[in-house]
Amino acid sequence: MTIFASDINDITILEMKRNQTRIDILMAVNEIKTDTALAEILGITPQALYSKLNGDINMRTIDKLSKVFKVTVKEMFK
């Protein structure tokens, strides 16, 4: 299934277990293929990214992610 940038707003996350599902979608749209690649873009280790995506996230990281994905912070959590 191909996900287009215009499809992001149509995707519901109510049944998703963690923020990473939304991040997976944004990664696909932005052609970031692995968590390791995303961690490198953010300037953190893959282990730190895993920790952040599983609840240890702060506003600074959310802001960085929104800039990487070219969306607003609000759009990160739709």
N, C-alpha and C positions, 0 to 999 in steps of 0.2 A: 504494500500500500504506500503510495506516495503522499506525503503531507506537504501542502503548500502553505506559505505564509498566511494567505487569506483564510485558511481553515482553522487557525489557532483559536480564534474566538468562538468557534462552534464546538470545541472540545470541552466536555464537562470533566471536572476532577473530583466530584463528590464521592465517588466510590474508590478513589485512589488512596493508597496507604501512606505515601510520603511525597514530599515535594519533588522528588527526582522524576516522577512520571511526567510532570509538566516540563521539567528540565530536559528529559529525554526528547520530548517533542520539539522544544526549542533548539536542542542540539541538532536534531535531524534537519530542521528548517535551515539552520545555519551551517550545515555540512560539517559539524564537529563530530567525528566518528567514534571517539572513545572518551571515557572519563579521564583517562590519562592526558589526552590532548586538551580537554577542558581545564584540568588542573594546571597544566603547563601555561595555558593562556592566562589563568588567574594568578600564576606565580606561587602556587602552593603544591604540596605533595599530593599524590593520589589518595593517600591515607587521610590527610587533612580534608580533602574534598569529600570523601566518604563520610567522615565524621560530621561535617557541616550539613550534608544532604540528609543525614539521619537525625537531625534535631539540634545540633550544636552550631546553628547558623546565626550570624549577627547582621546588623543592618549594613555594615561595610561590605560584607560578602554579597548580600542581596543587591546592593547598589552596583557592585562590580559585575555581577551576573546580568543585571538588566542592561548594562552598557555593552557587554559582550553580545547579547542577544538582540540589541537594538529595540528594546521594549521598555515601557515604564515599569516602575516597581509594582504598581497596581496590577499591570498585565501579567506579572510573574505569578500571581496567585489567583487568577480568574478561574 
